[in-house]
Amino acid sequence: MVDLELLRELVAFQEYGTLSAAAEHLMITQPTVTRKMKKLEQELGVTLFDRQFSNHIA
C-alpha cells in the first residue's frame, strides 16, 4: 500500500508547481521531497517526473 504522506506531497507539488514551493508549504526541505517522490515512483513502478527538465511532472 502506498504511504499517504507520499501522495500528499505529490498533490502539494501539483498545486504549487515546483518541488521547492511544495517543500516550503509542507515545511520540509526540497531534497526530502525529491527523495520521497523517487520512493513513490519506485512503489508505484512508474515515472512521475521528466528529469530532463527541472521540476516538471511527467
PyRosetta script that sets phi, psi and omega in degrees:
from pyrosetta import init, pose_from_sequence

init()
pose = pose_from_sequence("MVDLELLRELVAFQEYGTLSAAAEHLMITQPTVTRKMKKLEQELGVTLFDRQFSNHIA")
pose.set_psi(1, 139.5)
pose.set_omega(1, -178.5)
pose.set_phi(2, -75.5)
pose.set_psi(2, 136.6)
pose.set_omega(2, 177.3)
pose.set_phi(3, -65.4)
pose.set_psi(3, 124.0)
pose.set_omega(3, -178.7)
pose.set_phi(4, -62.2)
pose.set_psi(4, -28.5)
pose.set_omega(4, 177.1)
pose.set_phi(5, -62.1)
pose.set_psi(5, -38.8)
pose.set_omega(5, 178.1)
pose.set_phi(6, -64.3)
pose.set_psi(6, -40.8)
pose.set_omega(6, 178.3)
pose.set_phi(7, -66.8)
pose.set_psi(7, -37.8)
pose.set_omega(7, 177.7)
pose.set_phi(8, -61.3)
pose.set_psi(8, -40.2)
pose.set_omega(8, 179.4)
pose.set_phi(9, -69.7)
pose.set_psi(9, -36.3)
pose.set_omega(9, 176.1)
pose.set_phi(10, -63.3)
pose.set_psi(10, -42.9)
pose.set_omega(10, 177.7)
pose.set_phi(11, -62.8)
pose.set_psi(11, -41.2)
pose.set_omega(11, 178.0)
pose.set_phi(12, -62.2)
pose.set_psi(12, -40.4)
pose.set_omega(12, 177.5)
pose.set_phi(13, -61.3)
pose.set_psi(13, -44.8)
pose.set_omega(13, 179.3)
pose.set_phi(14, -61.7)
pose.set_psi(14, -42.3)
pose.set_omega(14, -177.9)
pose.set_phi(15, -69.7)
pose.set_psi(15, -40.0)
pose.set_omega(15, -173.0)
pose.set_phi(16, -97.3)
pose.set_psi(16, -12.4)
pose.set_omega(16, 170.4)
pose.set_phi(17, 88.8)
pose.set_psi(17, -23.8)
pose.set_omega(17, 177.3)
pose.set_phi(18, -138.0)
pose.set_psi(18, 157.7)
pose.set_omega(18, 177.0)
pose.set_phi(19, -64.3)
pose.set_psi(19, -37.3)
pose.set_omega(19, 179.7)
pose.set_phi(20, -63.9)
pose.set_psi(20, -45.1)
pose.set_omega(20, -180.0)
pose.set_phi(21, -67.3)
pose.set_psi(21, -38.9)
pose.set_omega(21, 177.5)
pose.set_phi(22, -63.7)
pose.set_psi(22, -43.5)
pose.set_omega(22, 179.3)
pose.set_phi(23, -61.6)
pose.set_psi(23, -43.0)
pose.set_omega(23, 179.1)
pose.set_phi(24, -61.1)
pose.set_psi(24, -45.6)
pose.set_omega(24, 179.0)
pose.set_phi(25, -61.2)
pose.set_psi(25, -40.3)
pose.set_omega(25, -178.0)
pose.set_phi(26, -82.3)
pose.set_psi(26, -6.4)
pose.set_omega(26, -179.3)
pose.set_phi(27, 60.6)
pose.set_psi(27, 44.7)
pose.set_omega(27, 173.1)
pose.set_phi(28, -134.8)
pose.set_psi(28, 172.4)
pose.set_omega(28, -178.3)
pose.set_phi(29, -83.0)
pose.set_psi(29, 154.9)
pose.set_omega(29, 178.5)
pose.set_phi(30, -61.8)
pose.set_psi(30, -42.0)
pose.set_omega(30, 177.4)
pose.set_phi(31, -60.5)
pose.set_psi(31, -31.7)
pose.set_omega(31, 176.8)
pose.set_phi(32, -65.4)
pose.set_psi(32, -43.7)
pose.set_omega(32, 178.2)
pose.set_phi(33, -62.7)
pose.set_psi(33, -42.7)
pose.set_omega(33, 179.5)
pose.set_phi(34, -59.2)
pose.set_psi(34, -47.6)
pose.set_omega(34, 179.0)
pose.set_phi(35, -61.1)
pose.set_psi(35, -41.4)
pose.set_omega(35, -178.8)
pose.set_phi(36, -69.2)
pose.set_psi(36, -34.3)
pose.set_omega(36, 177.2)
pose.set_phi(37, -68.5)
pose.set_psi(37, -36.1)
pose.set_omega(37, 174.8)
pose.set_phi(38, -64.1)
pose.set_psi(38, -40.1)
pose.set_omega(38, 177.8)
pose.set_phi(39, -63.3)
pose.set_psi(39, -43.0)
pose.set_omega(39, 178.8)
pose.set_phi(40, -61.5)
pose.set_psi(40, -43.7)
pose.set_omega(40, 177.5)
pose.set_phi(41, -58.1)
pose.set_psi(41, -43.2)
pose.set_omega(41, 179.1)
pose.set_phi(42, -64.1)
pose.set_psi(42, -43.4)
pose.set_omega(42, -179.4)
pose.set_phi(43, -64.2)
pose.set_psi(43, -39.2)
pose.set_omega(43, -178.7)
pose.set_phi(44, -83.8)
pose.set_psi(44, -21.1)
pose.set_omega(44, -178.1)
pose.set_phi(45, 72.8)
pose.set_psi(45, 29.1)
pose.set_omega(45, 180.0)
pose.set_phi(46, -136.8)
pose.set_psi(46, 160.3)
pose.set_omega(46, 173.6)
pose.set_phi(47, -93.4)
pose.set_psi(47, 121.6)
pose.set_omega(47, -179.8)
pose.set_phi(48, -97.9)
pose.set_psi(48, -21.8)
pose.set_omega(48, -173.8)
pose.set_phi(49, -126.2)
pose.set_psi(49, 140.0)
pose.set_omega(49, 172.9)
pose.set_phi(50, -87.9)
pose.set_psi(50, 103.8)
pose.set_omega(50, -174.7)
pose.set_phi(51, -79.8)
pose.set_psi(51, -0.6)
pose.set_omega(51, 173.6)
pose.set_phi(52, -72.6)
pose.set_psi(52, -25.7)
pose.set_omega(52, -180.0)
pose.set_phi(53, -121.1)
pose.set_psi(53, 132.9)
pose.set_omega(53, -176.9)
pose.set_phi(54, -64.5)
pose.set_psi(54, 128.6)
pose.set_omega(54, 172.3)
pose.set_phi(55, 60.1)
pose.set_psi(55, 35.4)
pose.set_omega(55, 176.2)
pose.set_phi(56, -112.5)
pose.set_psi(56, 133.9)
pose.set_omega(56, 177.8)
pose.set_phi(57, -77.7)
pose.set_psi(57, 142.5)
pose.set_omega(57, -178.0)
pose.set_phi(58, -77.0)
pose.dump_pdb("model.pdb")
